[in-house]
Amino acid sequence: PNHPAVATDLNNLAIMLQHQSKHDEAEPLYRRALAINEKIHGPNHPNVVGELNNLAMLLLNEGKKYKEARLLLKRALDILMTTLPAQHPNIKVIRTNLNAIENRMRKSRKENKNRKRK
């Protein structure tokens, strides 16, 4: 069912699975929670930011899908920038996470470049 409580439960279960390093099981739950909240609240509502952030950080921690993770966090940042003051702590968290992904992307590109040279 498409109910906010279901989205919350799915998100919480995904967090628990992620902490147990069961990333392959957590990812579809984050995606389902995001889809439910997007359907209920709309794709640009602050209530989808948590799932956007959680899914992005899972993708970062898996070491894959950096581009998707970056897009998810940029979207979360855009949503928050239209609804909260610029110095709000939630905006700072998303910016920090976005910087982490961008740093990881740069490092990955550099490593790939070095591998090609060898």
N, C-alpha and C positions, 0 to 999 in steps of 0.2 A: 504493500500500500504506500501511497505517496502522502505521508504524514511527517511533520517535523520531528516527532518523537522517534520515528523509524530512522530518519536521517541521523539524528543524534546517536542512537544506539549503534548504527552501522559505523559511524565515525569513531565512536569509543572502542568498538570491537577492533577496528582497523588499527587504532593506536596500540592496543594491547598486542595484537599480532606483530606489529612493527617492532615493538620492544622485545619480542621473542625472536626477532630476525626472520619472521615468516612473511617476507615482503611480497611474495607472489600471491599470498592469500589476502594481504592487506590492501593491495592496489585496487582490486575490483570493488571492495567495500567502500573505499574512499570515492571511487568514481560513481558508485550508486548513490551514496549520500549526497554528493555534489549534484547529481542529476535530479534527485528529489527536491533539494532546496532551490535549484534553478527553476524547476517547474512550479513550485509553490510561491516563491518570492520574486522570480525573474532573475535573469543572468547577471544583472549588475547591482544586485542588492547586497548590503553588507553581510547578510546572513550566509552568503556563499563563500566569504573570504576565508573562514576557518578551513573548509574543505579544500579550497584552492591552495592554501599554504601547506596543509598537511600532505596533500598529494604531491606537491612540488618537492617538498623536503624528502619524501619517500623516494621519489625518482632520483634526487641528488644522492641520497645515501646508497641507492642501488648502484650508482655509478653509470647510469644510462639515461637516455632521454633528456639530456641537459636542455636542449632547445625547447622541448615541451614544458619542462619545469620552469624555465625562464619566462615563457609566455604566460603560464599560470600565475606566476608572481607579479608580472607586469600588470596583468588584469586585476589581481587583488589590490595592488597599489593604486591603480586608476580608480577603483571603486572607493577605496578609503579616502583618497585625496578629494573626492567630490562630497564626502559625507563627514569628514573629521578635520579638525585643525591640523596644520602641517606638522606640528610638534607632538602630536598624539603618540603615546607609546606603541600602539598597534602599527602605526605607519613606520616607526623606527624598526620594529621587528621585521616587517616585510622588506624594508630596505636592506637590513642586515642580511637576511636570507637571500635576497636578490644578488647582493654583492658576493655572497659565498658561491652562488651558482656561476656568476660571471667569472670569478676567479678560477673555479674548477674548469670551466670551459676553456679559458686561456691556457691553463696548465695542460689540459688534454690536447689542445691544438699544438702546443709546443712539443709535447711528447710524441705526437704523431709525426710532426715535422722531423724530429730527431731520428725516429725509426726509419723514415724514408731515406735519410742520408746514409744510413748504415748499409 
